[in-house]
Amino acid sequence: MNLPTKLTVLRLILSGFIIFLLCFPFYLVGIEFPKLYVGGVGMEAQYLVSGVVFIVASLTDWLDGYLARKNNQVTDTGKMLDAIADKVLVNSVLIILAAQGFIHVIIPVVIVLRDIIVNAIKMEAAGKGKVVAAIKSGKFKTATLMVGTVLTFFYNLPFELININVAEFLLYIAVILSIISAIQYWNLNKNIIFSEK
């Protein structure tokens, strides 16, 4: 297992830690997380810790790809694990944040549906020997989604102090870009999907 793949596995482990931290009923075992206050905004420590871990996990996503390309260590296994780790990290966090009332449920619904559609297009194209390249709208979607998610973990600070919900704004931009990118992926690859070969 090369270093990029190890980083991908680390991202999966960190994702599991975040899921555990956000979902485990700690109160049943007598554990209560402290609450921190910044400018009157109350923040539960478990979300702040999850936010830090989310940032670290997100950085491994960039680093494993960079190292794989730089050292010519791109493998089919690595690409598969990378795609799985990305979805486990982002989609599970969005679903949990929606279930716990931090974000609107439409956000994970659209993001997950978009991922299903795009992955299906990529698999169909791959089955016909074609590689579907990433597009700019998809990259912008990822960037706004990650920043919006991090800000949500940190209770929209420092923007919350001036009553501007940047976290929510970025997440809805990510939703719009998800829809746009899904349509673009479809338009760019529909000829491949419906080709005879």
C-alpha positions as CSV (number, residue, x, y, z in Angstrom):
1,M,0.0,0.0,0.0
2,N,1.6,3.3,-1.1
3,L,1.5,6.6,0.8
4,P,-1.4,8.2,-1.1
5,T,-3.5,5.1,-0.5
6,K,-2.6,5.2,3.2
7,L,-3.7,8.8,3.4
8,T,-7.0,7.8,1.8
9,V,-7.5,5.0,4.4
10,L,-6.7,7.6,7.1
11,R,-9.5,9.8,5.7
12,L,-11.9,6.9,6.0
13,I,-10.8,6.4,9.6
14,L,-11.2,10.1,10.4
15,S,-14.6,10.0,8.8
16,G,-15.6,7.1,11.1
17,F,-14.3,9.1,14.1
18,I,-16.5,12.1,13.1
19,I,-19.6,9.9,12.6
20,F,-19.0,8.4,16.0
21,L,-18.4,11.7,17.7
22,L,-21.6,13.2,16.3
23,C,-23.9,10.2,16.6
24,F,-22.9,8.4,19.8
25,P,-25.2,9.1,22.7
26,F,-22.5,10.2,25.1
27,Y,-25.0,11.3,27.7
28,L,-26.0,7.6,28.3
29,V,-22.5,6.9,29.6
30,G,-22.3,10.1,31.7
31,I,-20.1,12.1,29.3
32,E,-21.1,15.7,28.7
33,F,-19.1,18.0,26.3
34,P,-18.4,21.5,27.5
35,K,-20.0,24.5,25.8
36,L,-17.9,27.4,24.7
37,Y,-19.2,30.9,24.1
38,V,-17.9,33.4,21.6
39,G,-19.7,36.8,21.4
40,G,-22.8,35.2,22.9
41,V,-22.7,32.2,20.4
42,G,-22.8,28.9,22.3
43,M,-20.8,26.1,20.7
44,E,-20.7,22.5,21.7
45,A,-17.1,21.1,21.9
46,Q,-17.9,17.9,20.0
47,Y,-18.8,20.0,16.9
48,L,-15.7,22.1,17.1
49,V,-13.5,18.9,17.4
50,S,-15.4,17.3,14.5
51,G,-14.8,20.5,12.5
52,V,-11.0,20.3,13.1
53,V,-11.0,16.6,12.2
54,F,-13.1,17.4,9.1
55,I,-10.5,20.0,8.0
56,V,-7.6,17.5,8.5
57,A,-9.5,14.8,6.6
58,S,-10.2,17.2,3.7
59,L,-6.6,18.1,3.5
60,T,-5.7,14.4,3.1
61,D,-8.0,14.4,0.1
62,W,-5.9,17.1,-1.6
63,L,-2.6,15.6,-0.4
64,D,-3.2,12.0,-1.5
65,G,-4.1,13.1,-5.0
66,Y,-1.1,15.4,-5.2
67,L,1.3,12.7,-4.1
68,A,-0.2,10.1,-6.3
69,R,0.3,12.2,-9.4
70,K,3.7,13.6,-8.4
71,N,5.2,10.2,-7.6
72,N,3.3,8.3,-10.4
73,Q,1.5,6.2,-7.8
74,V,-2.0,6.4,-9.3
75,T,-3.7,3.0,-9.0
76,D,-7.2,1.7,-9.7
77,T,-7.5,0.7,-6.0
78,G,-6.4,4.1,-4.9
79,K,-8.9,5.8,-7.2
80,M,-11.7,3.6,-6.0
81,L,-10.8,4.1,-2.3
82,D,-10.5,7.9,-2.8
83,A,-13.9,8.1,-4.3
84,I,-15.4,6.1,-1.5
85,A,-13.6,8.1,1.2
86,D,-14.8,11.4,-0.3
87,K,-18.4,10.4,-0.3
88,V,-18.2,8.8,3.2
89,L,-16.6,12.0,4.6
90,V,-18.9,14.6,3.0
91,N,-22.2,12.9,2.6
92,S,-22.3,11.3,6.1
93,V,-21.5,14.6,7.7
94,L,-24.2,16.4,5.6
95,I,-26.8,13.8,6.6
96,I,-25.9,14.0,10.3
97,L,-25.9,17.8,10.3
98,A,-29.3,17.8,8.6
99,A,-30.7,15.2,11.0
100,Q,-29.5,17.3,14.0
101,G,-31.1,20.5,12.6
102,F,-27.9,22.4,11.6
103,I,-28.7,22.5,7.9
104,H,-31.8,22.0,5.7
105,V,-32.5,18.4,4.6
106,I,-32.6,19.4,1.0
107,I,-28.8,20.0,1.0
108,P,-27.8,16.3,1.6
109,V,-30.6,15.1,-0.6
110,V,-29.5,17.1,-3.6
111,I,-25.8,16.4,-3.0
112,V,-26.2,12.7,-2.6
113,L,-28.6,12.4,-5.6
114,R,-26.1,14.4,-7.7
115,D,-23.3,12.0,-6.7
116,I,-25.4,9.0,-7.6
117,I,-26.1,10.4,-11.1
118,V,-22.6,11.5,-11.8
119,N,-21.1,8.2,-10.6
120,A,-23.5,6.3,-12.7
121,I,-22.5,8.4,-15.8
122,K,-18.8,7.8,-15.0
123,M,-19.3,4.0,-14.5
124,E,-21.2,3.8,-17.8
125,A,-18.5,5.7,-19.6
126,A,-15.8,3.6,-18.0
127,G,-17.5,0.5,-19.2
128,K,-17.2,1.8,-22.7
129,G,-13.5,2.7,-22.3
130,K,-14.0,6.4,-21.8
131,V,-12.7,8.5,-18.9
132,V,-15.0,11.3,-17.6
133,A,-12.8,14.2,-16.6
134,A,-13.7,16.6,-13.7
135,I,-15.4,19.8,-14.7
136,K,-15.1,23.3,-13.3
137,S,-18.6,23.5,-11.9
138,G,-18.0,20.3,-10.0
139,K,-14.7,21.6,-8.5
140,F,-16.4,24.9,-7.5
141,K,-19.2,22.8,-5.9
142,T,-16.7,20.9,-3.9
143,A,-14.9,24.0,-2.7
144,T,-18.1,25.8,-1.6
145,L,-19.4,22.7,0.0
146,M,-16.3,22.1,2.1
147,V,-16.0,25.7,3.3
148,G,-19.7,25.8,4.0
149,T,-19.5,22.6,6.0
150,V,-16.5,23.8,8.0
151,L,-18.3,27.0,8.8
152,T,-21.3,25.1,10.0
153,F,-19.2,23.0,12.3
154,F,-17.8,26.3,13.8
155,Y,-21.3,27.8,14.1
156,N,-20.8,30.2,11.2
157,L,-18.1,32.2,13.2
158,P,-16.9,34.8,12.7
159,F,-19.8,35.8,10.4
160,E,-22.4,34.9,13.0
161,L,-21.2,37.9,15.0
162,I,-22.4,40.2,12.3
163,N,-25.5,38.2,11.5
164,I,-24.5,37.0,8.1
165,N,-25.1,33.3,7.5
166,V,-22.2,32.6,5.1
167,A,-22.2,28.9,6.0
168,E,-25.8,28.5,4.8
169,F,-25.2,30.7,1.7
170,L,-22.2,28.6,0.6
171,L,-24.1,25.3,1.1
172,Y,-27.0,26.5,-1.0
173,I,-24.5,27.7,-3.7
174,A,-23.1,24.2,-3.5
175,V,-26.6,22.7,-4.1
176,I,-27.1,24.9,-7.1
177,L,-23.7,24.0,-8.5
178,S,-24.4,20.3,-7.9
179,I,-27.5,20.6,-10.1
180,I,-25.6,22.5,-12.8
181,S,-22.7,20.1,-12.8
182,A,-25.0,17.1,-13.0
183,I,-26.7,18.6,-16.0
184,Q,-23.3,19.4,-17.6
185,Y,-21.9,15.9,-16.9
186,W,-25.1,14.5,-18.6
187,N,-24.8,16.8,-21.6
188,L,-21.1,16.1,-22.1
189,N,-21.4,12.3,-21.9
190,K,-24.9,11.4,-23.2
191,N,-23.5,10.5,-26.6
192,I,-21.1,8.1,-24.9
193,I,-23.8,6.6,-22.7
194,F,-26.2,6.0,-25.7
195,S,-23.5,4.9,-28.1
196,E,-23.6,1.4,-29.5
197,K,-20.0,0.6,-28.4
